[in-house]
Amino acid sequence: MAELVRAPSVPSLAGLEEELTCSICLSLFENPVTTPCGHNFCGPCLDVLWSGLLAGFSCPQCRAGFQRRPELQKNTVLCRVVEQFQSSQPAGPAEAKRGWDESRSEVACDSCLEAAAARTCLTCMASFCLEHLRPHQESPAFRDHALCPPLRDLPRRKCPEHNKLLEFFCREHASCICCVCLVSHRTCLAGPLQEAKAEKESQLKNRLTELYNQSEKASLALDEVRVLQRQTSETAARKMDLLRSEFLEIKALIEEEENKAMKKVEEEEKRVCDKFDYVHNVLGKKKNEIQVIRDQIEMALTEDDDITFLKKAATLPQTSTKNVFIPRIDLDQNLIHTIYQGAFSLKEIVKRTVNQPQEKKMEGGQSSPSVEEKANPQWKPKAFQINPSNKLSASGRKAMGSRDKRKPAKSAPNTANPGATSLESFLTKSREELLEYAAKITLDFNTAHNKVLLSDRNTKMSVSETPQKYNPHPQRFTYCSQVLGFQCFKRGIHYWEVELQRNNFCGIGICYGSMERQGADSRLGRNSSSWCIEWFNSKISAWHNDLEKCLPNTKATKIGVLLNYEGGFVIFLGVGEKHNLIYKFRAQFTEALCPAFWVFSSGTVLSLCQLK
């Protein structure tokens, strides 16, 4: 009777399928639970979705967050509604039966074909109304028959080959089988339909959950890509505006430097021209005076009377017998050269900054790791900065390269390709053979530190007790008592010698003209732009890129330096009856190189030898 009482309510559940569907697995609720925000989901679906999380729990539907995982209880009311809804749904299309209206949703009784079936017997493979179901409920003969809610698709649940109920599922063949088929599938992995369904449902739910998560991640990734793309465009636009402003400022600064340089040259030209005008006026007056005296003398010579002639001759003014003197008036070549050198240095700064040259890692001549072997293989110039008040100290020494081109030492030995001569061949040469590459070196007073005293026509240096009053210059060292050679070399092979006196605190080496002039990085060997050997008390060391290599002591008081620019090496030799190799550096030189010297203690004197 209870079944009959519930029958009228079945039509009212027909529109609840969407409300009874889980939004995760898109199937009817299984063990439904309710979240604190009021939404319903399958309990297993939420377990799979929240598994492995320690924090960040949220509702899959409204995204409401929870501080910790909610303790969810089974919604029994919703569970009964789902069961009632499932029992009201037809299992499949039924065959047309005589006397039964196919438009009705109930399953017809197979006995009377009129009343609605209340149960289906899976043993008899037939559906019965309450009246015809009574034998199954009252007779012990039907006690073992399995009853279930009415099923419409009973023929489809039979094995077409053995006419038996499909009770098992073969996983290997993915097909439903009966108990007779099970014999032929004994080697397969088969199990009851309920277990196979539960397993497959679990797999599909897990896959659906995974796809749901991937879809969410894909959506978030798409949004993130759009945001990043927009941010990139905005950043690029801002950077281009900044770059445009920077380059406009650079152009303005260069134009300002150009105007200053031109103005200085114009002022020097005006100063010299004013002197020429003054001398021209003086000479003009002198010429007029001479002309007047000449006219007077000529008039006196025309006088015939002796007395009158002598009177006129006595009144004639005395004239100077000195020749006309033209004073030497020239442009200040030092000023012009300094202005040109500043412009040349600015050009070199721009060129080097744009081209970004790189130094390769150097090779050492010792078996143990040497200075050049540990050196940084890549050198990048510092950021290019232009300041109207800057003295252009970045690469002014390269301007000296033009002097070297105009005044080469001995060009004959350098006309051949010097890079073809190996380093070892120079180590076996005698001093007389090395003198073929002799270069005349003088010291550039514009680079000398205020404590460096130059003498003997800028070929000798020592430490001064009192600071020298050198004029400010952009190339002058301000941190270490150092000085550079006036000559720079950008090609060829060159050799020079230095004599040491009390060599307890001094250094000899080479450097790029762009080496720093200020700060600790301006000391020889403490940067990537210089190579040197250094005497510090009784210790001798080789320095490059702020890396030290201790060397054996030597008693030589005269040091020879051989530079092979194309060959990529510089050799320091102890000059004596037999040359003694002190150290050798290998490098790929990229700029003009200048001889460099460092003196520290009072009494230390370095003299450049005048080689023949």
C-alpha positions in Angstrom: 0.0 0.0 0.0 2.9 2.3 0.7 4.0 2.0 -2.9 0.5 3.1 -4.0 0.6 6.0 -1.7 3.8 7.4 -3.1 2.8 6.8 -6.7 0.8 10.1 -7.0 3.9 12.2 -6.0 6.1 10.8 -8.8 5.1 13.4 -11.4 6.1 16.2 -9.0 9.7 15.0 -9.1 10.0 15.0 -12.9 11.5 18.6 -13.0 14.0 18.1 -10.1 16.7 16.3 -12.1 18.8 19.5 -12.5 18.5 20.3 -8.8 19.5 16.8 -7.8 22.7 16.9 -10.0 26.2 17.4 -8.5 28.0 20.3 -10.2 31.3 18.4 -10.0 30.5 15.0 -11.5 27.3 16.2 -13.3 25.5 13.1 -12.0 22.8 12.5 -9.5 23.9 13.0 -5.9 25.7 10.1 -4.3 25.9 10.4 -0.5 25.0 14.1 -0.8 26.6 16.6 1.7 26.0 20.3 2.2 28.8 22.9 2.6 28.6 25.8 5.1 27.7 28.2 2.2 24.6 26.1 1.4 25.6 24.2 -1.7 25.2 20.4 -2.2 27.7 18.0 -3.7 28.5 14.3 -3.7 30.5 13.4 -0.7 33.1 11.4 -2.7 33.5 14.3 -5.2 34.4 16.7 -2.4 36.8 14.2 -0.9 38.6 13.8 -4.2 38.6 17.6 -4.8 40.0 18.5 -1.3 42.4 15.5 -1.0 46.0 16.5 -0.4 45.1 20.1 0.6 46.3 21.6 3.9 44.7 25.0 3.4 42.8 27.0 0.8 39.5 25.0 1.0 36.7 26.6 -1.0 33.3 25.9 -2.4 33.6 24.6 -6.0 30.5 26.5 -7.0 30.6 29.9 -5.3 34.3 29.9 -4.4 33.6 30.8 -0.8 36.7 30.1 1.3 37.0 28.2 4.5 39.8 28.5 7.1 39.9 24.8 7.6 38.3 21.8 6.0 34.6 21.7 7.0 33.2 18.6 8.8 30.4 17.6 6.5 27.5 15.3 7.4 25.4 13.3 5.0 22.2 15.1 4.0 19.7 12.3 4.7 16.6 14.3 3.4 18.3 15.0 0.1 19.5 11.4 -0.1 15.9 10.1 0.2 14.7 12.5 -2.4 17.4 11.2 -4.8 16.4 7.6 -4.1 12.7 8.4 -4.7 13.6 10.3 -8.0 15.7 7.3 -9.2 13.0 4.8 -8.5 10.5 7.0 -10.5 12.7 7.0 -13.6 12.1 4.3 -16.3 15.1 2.1 -17.0 14.7 2.0 -20.8 12.1 1.8 -23.6 9.7 -1.1 -23.3 8.2 -3.2 -26.1 4.7 -2.4 -27.1 2.4 -4.5 -25.0 -1.1 -5.3 -25.8 -3.7 -3.2 -23.9 -1.1 -0.8 -22.4 -0.8 2.9 -23.2 2.9 3.4 -24.2 2.6 7.1 -23.3 2.4 6.2 -19.6 5.7 6.3 -17.6 4.9 3.3 -15.4 6.1 -0.3 -16.2 3.2 -2.6 -17.1 2.6 -5.8 -15.2 3.7 -8.8 -17.3 0.7 -10.8 -15.9 -2.3 -8.6 -16.3 -0.8 -6.0 -18.7 -3.1 -3.4 -17.1 -1.8 -2.4 -13.7 1.5 -0.7 -13.1 4.3 -3.0 -11.9 5.5 -2.6 -8.4 8.5 -4.8 -8.5 10.6 -6.6 -11.1 11.9 -10.1 -10.4 15.4 -10.6 -11.7 15.0 -14.4 -11.4 11.7 -14.6 -13.3 12.8 -11.8 -15.6 9.3 -10.3 -15.3 7.6 -7.3 -13.7 4.5 -7.7 -11.4 1.9 -5.5 -10.0 1.0 -5.7 -6.3 -1.6 -8.3 -6.9 0.5 -10.6 -9.0 3.5 -10.0 -6.8 1.8 -11.6 -3.8 3.1 -15.2 -4.6 6.7 -13.9 -4.5 6.0 -12.4 -1.1 3.9 -15.2 0.4 5.2 -18.4 -1.2 8.4 -19.9 0.1 9.2 -21.1 -3.4 9.9 -17.5 -4.5 11.8 -16.5 -1.3 15.2 -16.6 -3.1 14.0 -14.5 -6.1 15.7 -11.1 -6.3 13.2 -8.2 -6.4 14.1 -4.7 -7.5 12.2 -1.5 -8.5 10.3 -1.9 -11.8 12.6 -2.1 -14.8 11.5 -1.3 -18.3 14.5 -2.8 -20.2 14.4 -6.4 -19.1 15.3 -7.9 -22.5 18.4 -5.7 -22.7 19.6 -7.1 -19.4 19.6 -10.7 -20.8 22.5 -12.4 -22.5 21.5 -12.7 -26.2 23.4 -16.0 -26.4 22.4 -17.8 -23.2 19.2 -15.9 -22.3 20.6 -15.4 -18.8 20.7 -12.2 -16.7 23.8 -10.1 -17.2 25.4 -10.1 -13.8 29.1 -9.7 -14.5 31.4 -7.3 -16.3 34.6 -8.3 -18.1 37.2 -5.5 -17.8 39.5 -6.8 -20.5 36.7 -7.1 -23.2 34.7 -4.1 -21.7 31.4 -6.1 -22.0 28.6 -7.3 -19.7 28.4 -11.2 -19.4 26.1 -13.7 -17.8 27.1 -16.6 -15.5 27.5 -19.0 -18.5 29.7 -16.5 -20.3 31.9 -16.3 -17.2 33.2 -19.8 -18.0 34.7 -18.7 -21.3 36.0 -15.5 -19.6 37.7 -17.4 -16.8 41.1 -16.0 -17.7 39.8 -12.4 -17.8 39.5 -10.0 -15.0 35.7 -10.1 -14.4 33.5 -9.0 -11.5 30.0 -8.1 -10.5 28.2 -5.3 -12.3 27.8 -3.3 -9.1 31.5 -3.4 -8.4 32.4 -2.6 -12.0 30.0 0.3 -12.0 31.3 1.7 -8.7 34.9 1.4 -9.9 34.1 3.0 -13.3 32.1 5.8 -11.6 35.0 6.5 -9.3 37.4 6.7 -12.2 35.2 9.0 -14.2 34.6 11.3 -11.2 38.3 11.5 -10.6 38.9 12.3 -14.3 36.1 14.8 -14.3 37.5 16.5 -11.2 41.0 16.5 -12.8 39.5 18.0 -16.0 37.6 20.6 -13.9 40.8 21.6 -12.2 42.7 21.8 -15.5 39.9 23.9 -17.0 40.1 26.3 -14.0 43.9 26.5 -14.3 43.6 27.1 -18.0 41.2 29.9 -17.5 43.4 31.4 -14.8 46.4 31.0 -17.1 44.6 32.7 -20.0 43.8 35.6 -17.8 47.3 35.8 -16.5 48.7 35.8 -20.0 46.5 38.6 -21.0 47.5 40.6 -17.9 51.2 39.9 -18.6 50.8 40.9 -22.3 49.2 44.2 -21.3 51.8 44.8 -18.6 54.6 44.1 -21.2 53.1 46.5 -23.6 52.8 49.2 -21.0 56.3 48.5 -19.7 57.8 48.7 -23.2 56.0 52.0 -23.9 57.4 53.4 -20.6 60.9 52.2 -21.4 60.8 53.7 -24.9 59.7 57.0 -23.4 62.6 56.8 -20.9 65.0 55.8 -23.6 63.8 58.7 -25.8 64.3 61.1 -22.9 67.8 59.7 -22.1 68.9 59.9 -25.7 67.6 63.5 -26.0 69.5 64.3 -22.9 72.7 62.6 -24.3 72.3 64.6 -27.5 71.9 67.8 -25.5 74.9 67.1 -23.3 77.0 66.3 -26.4 75.9 69.5 -28.1 76.7 71.4 -24.9 80.2 69.8 -24.9 80.6 70.7 -28.6 79.5 74.3 -27.9 81.9 74.6 -25.0 84.8 73.2 -27.0 84.1 75.5 -30.0 83.8 78.5 -27.7 87.2 77.8 -26.1 88.8 77.5 -29.5 87.1 80.7 -30.7 88.3 82.5 -27.5 91.8 81.3 -28.1 91.6 82.4 -31.8 90.3 85.8 -30.7 93.1 86.2 -28.1 95.8 85.4 -30.7 94.1 87.6 -33.4 94.0 90.5 -30.9 97.7 90.1 -30.3 98.3 90.1 -34.1 96.2 93.3 -34.4 98.2 95.0 -31.7 101.5 94.0 -33.3 100.1 95.2 -36.7 99.3 98.6 -35.2 102.7 98.9 -33.6 104.5 98.0 -36.7 102.3 100.4 -38.7 103.2 103.3 -36.4 106.9 102.3 -36.6 106.7 102.2 -40.4 105.2 105.7 -40.4 107.8 107.1 -38.1 110.5 105.6 -40.4 108.9 107.1 -43.4 108.8 110.5 -41.8 112.5 110.4 -40.9 113.3 109.1 -44.3 111.5 112.0 -45.9 113.3 114.5 -43.6 116.7 113.0 -44.5 115.9 113.1 -48.2 114.9 116.8 -47.8 118.1 117.6 -45.9 120.2 115.9 -48.7 118.7 118.3 -51.2 120.1 121.3 -49.4 123.1 122.9 -51.2 124.1 125.4 -48.5 126.6 123.8 -46.1 125.5 125.7 -43.0 121.8 125.1 -43.6 122.5 121.4 -44.4 124.4 120.9 -41.1 121.7 122.7 -39.1 119.0 120.5 -40.6 121.2 117.4 -40.2 121.7 118.2 -36.5 118.0 118.5 -35.9 117.2 115.1 -37.5 115.9 112.6 -34.9 118.0 109.5 -34.1 116.7 106.3 -35.7 117.1 102.8 -34.3 119.4 100.5 -36.2 117.6 97.4 -34.9 115.7 95.3 -37.3 112.0 95.0 -37.0 111.0 92.4 -34.4 108.0 90.2 -35.0 107.0 88.5 -31.7 106.1 84.8 -31.9 102.3 84.5 -31.4 100.8 81.1 -31.7 97.7 79.3 -30.5 98.0 77.5 -27.2 98.7 74.1 -28.5 98.2 72.5 -25.1 94.8 74.0 -24.8 93.9 73.0 -28.4 95.2 69.5 -27.8 93.3 69.1 -24.5 90.1 70.2 -26.2 90.6 67.8 -29.1 91.6 65.1 -26.8 88.4 65.6 -24.8 86.3 65.3 -28.0 88.2 62.3 -29.1 87.8 60.6 -25.7 84.0 61.3 -25.8 83.8 59.7 -29.2 85.8 56.6 -27.9 83.4 56.3 -24.9 80.4 56.3 -27.2 82.0 53.8 -29.6 83.1 51.4 -26.9 79.8 51.6 -25.1 77.8 50.9 -28.3 80.1 48.1 -29.5 80.4 46.4 -26.1 83.8 44.8 -26.6 84.6 41.6 -24.6 87.9 40.4 -23.3 88.7 36.7 -23.7 90.1 34.7 -20.9 93.9 34.9 -20.9 96.2 31.9 -20.9 98.9 31.7 -18.2 102.5 30.5 -18.7 102.8 28.6 -15.4 101.5 25.1 -14.7 99.6 26.2 -11.6 96.5 28.5 -11.9 97.9 31.9 -12.7 96.4 35.4 -12.6 95.2 35.4 -16.1 93.8 31.9 -16.0 91.6 32.9 -13.1 90.6 36.2 -14.7 87.1 37.0 -15.7 86.8 36.0 -19.3 84.3 38.7 -20.1 84.7 42.4 -19.5 82.0 44.9 -20.1 82.6 48.7 -19.9 80.8 50.6 -17.2 77.7 52.4 -17.9 78.2 55.3 -20.3 77.6 58.6 -18.5 78.0 62.0 -20.0 78.2 65.0 -17.7 78.9 68.5 -18.9 81.3 69.0 -15.9 82.9 65.6 -16.4 86.6 65.7 -17.5 86.2 62.7 -19.8 88.3 60.3 -17.8 86.9 57.2 -19.3 89.1 56.6 -22.3 91.2 59.7 -23.0 94.4 57.7 -23.4 93.1 56.3 -26.8 93.6 59.8 -28.2 97.4 59.2 -27.8 97.1 56.5 -30.5 97.1 59.2 -33.1 100.4 60.5 -31.8 101.8 57.1 -32.0 100.7 56.9 -35.7 102.5 60.2 -36.4 105.6 59.3 -34.5 106.3 55.5 -34.8 109.4 54.2 -33.0 111.0 52.0 -35.6 108.5 51.0 -38.3 110.8 48.6 -40.2 110.6 45.6 -37.8 106.8 46.1 -37.4 105.9 46.1 -41.1 105.8 42.3 -41.2 103.0 40.5 -39.5 104.0 40.4 -35.8 101.3 38.0 -34.8 103.0 35.3 -36.8 105.9 35.3 -34.4 105.4 33.1 -31.4 106.0 34.0 -27.8 108.7 31.3 -27.4 110.7 32.7 -30.3 111.1 36.0 -28.4 112.3 34.2 -25.3 115.3 32.9 -27.2 116.2 36.2 -28.7 119.3 38.1 -27.5 119.0 41.7 -26.2 120.6 43.0 -29.5 117.8 41.3 -31.4 115.1 42.7 -29.1 116.6 46.2 -29.6 115.3 46.0 -33.2 111.9 46.7 -31.7 113.1 49.5 -29.3 110.5 52.2 -28.7 111.4 55.6 -27.3 109.2 56.1 -24.3 108.6 59.4 -22.4 106.3 60.1 -19.5 103.0 62.0 -19.9 103.0 64.7 -17.3 99.2 65.1 -17.8 98.7 61.7 -16.2 101.2 62.0 -13.3 99.9 61.9 -9.8 100.6 64.9 -7.7 103.1 62.9 -5.7 105.0 61.8 -8.7 108.1 63.9 -9.6 109.2 63.8 -13.2 112.7 64.8 -14.3 115.3 64.3 -17.1 113.0 65.4 -19.8 110.1 63.2 -18.5 112.2 60.0 -18.5 112.6 59.6 -14.7 110.0 59.4 -12.0 110.2 59.4 -8.2 108.1 60.1 -5.2 108.0 63.7 -4.2 108.0 64.8 -0.5 105.7 67.7 -1.3 102.7 67.5 -3.8 103.4 68.9 -7.2 101.3 71.7 -8.4 100.2 70.0 -11.6 97.3 71.6 -13.5 94.0 69.7 -13.3 93.6 67.3 -16.2 91.0 64.6 -17.0 93.8 62.0 -17.5 95.6 62.6 -14.2 95.7 59.9 -11.6 94.2 61.0 -8.3 94.3 57.8 -6.2 97.6 56.1 -6.8 101.1 57.6 -7.4 101.1 56.4 -11.0 102.0 57.8 -14.4 101.6 56.6 -18.0 103.9 56.7 -21.0 103.1 59.4 -23.6 103.2 56.8 -26.4 100.4 54.4 -27.0 100.5 51.2 -29.2 97.7 49.7 -31.1 99.7 47.5 -33.4 103.1 46.0 -33.9 105.9 44.8 -31.6 107.6 47.2 -29.1 110.4 46.9 -26.5 111.5 49.2 -23.8 113.6 49.0 -20.6 113.2 50.5 -17.2 116.0 50.8 -14.6 115.1 50.4 -10.9 116.7 52.1 -7.9 115.6 50.9 -4.4 112.9 48.9 -6.0 111.1 48.0 -2.8 107.8 49.7 -3.6 107.1 50.1 -7.3 105.4 48.5 -10.3 105.9 48.3 -14.1 103.2 47.3 -16.6 100.9 48.2 -19.4 97.2 49.4 -19.5 94.4 50.5 -21.7 94.1 54.3 -22.1 90.5 53.9 -20.8 91.6 52.7 -17.4 90.1 54.5 -14.4 92.0 57.4 -13.0 90.1 57.6 -9.7 89.4 55.1 -6.9 90.9 51.8 -5.9 90.2 50.3 -9.3 92.7 52.7 -10.9 95.7 50.9 -9.4 97.7 48.9 -11.8 96.7 45.2 -12.0 93.6 45.8 -9.8 91.3 45.8 -12.9 90.8 44.1 -16.2 92.4 46.9 -18.1 96.0 46.6 -16.8 98.8 44.0 -16.5 101.9 44.6 -14.3 104.6 43.1 -12.1 105.0 44.7 -8.7 107.8 44.9 -6.1 106.6 45.0 -2.5 109.6 44.8 -0.1 111.2 41.5 -1.1 108.2 40.0 -2.7 107.5 40.1 -6.5 104.0 39.6 -7.8 102.2 39.6 -11.1 98.8 41.3 -11.0 95.8 41.4 -13.4 92.1 41.8 -12.7 92.8 42.1 -9.0 94.3 38.6 -8.9 97.9 38.1 -7.6 100.5 35.5 -8.7 103.6 35.3 -6.5 106.9 35.1 -8.5 110.4 34.0 -7.7 112.7 36.8 -6.5 115.1 38.3 -9.0 118.3 40.5 -8.6 117.9 42.3 -11.9 117.8 46.1 -11.6 116.9 46.6 -15.2 113.6 45.3 -16.6 112.8 44.8 -20.2 109.1 44.9 -21.4 108.2 43.3 -24.8 104.7 43.9 -26.2 103.4 42.0 -29.2 100.0 43.5 -29.8 98.8 41.2 -32.6 100.4 38.2 -30.9 98.4 38.9 -27.8 101.2 38.8 -25.1 103.5 41.0 -23.0 106.8 39.7 -21.5 108.7 41.1 -18.5 112.4 40.2 -18.7 115.3 40.7 -16.3 118.0 42.4 -18.4 121.6 41.2 -17.8 124.2 39.2 -19.5 121.5 36.7 -20.2 117.8 37.5 -20.3 115.8 36.1 -17.4 112.0 35.6 -17.9 110.2 37.2 -15.0 106.6 36.7 -16.2 104.4 36.6 -19.3 100.8 37.5 -19.8 98.5 36.4 -22.7 95.5 38.4 -23.7 93.5 39.5 -26.7 94.0 43.3 -26.7 91.2 45.4 -27.9 92.4 49.0 -27.2 95.5 51.1 -27.5 98.1 50.1 -24.8 100.2 52.5 -22.8 103.3 51.8 -20.7 102.4 52.3 -17.0 104.4 52.8 -13.8 103.8 53.0 -10.1 106.1 54.3 -7.4 105.2 54.5 -3.7 108.0 54.8 -1.2 110.3 57.8 -0.9 113.6 57.2 -2.6 112.2 54.8 -5.2 113.3 55.9 -8.7 112.3 54.4 -12.1 114.3 55.6 -15.1 113.4 54.9 -18.8 116.4 53.7 -20.6 117.2 55.5 -23.9 117.7 52.5 -26.3 119.7 52.9 -29.5 
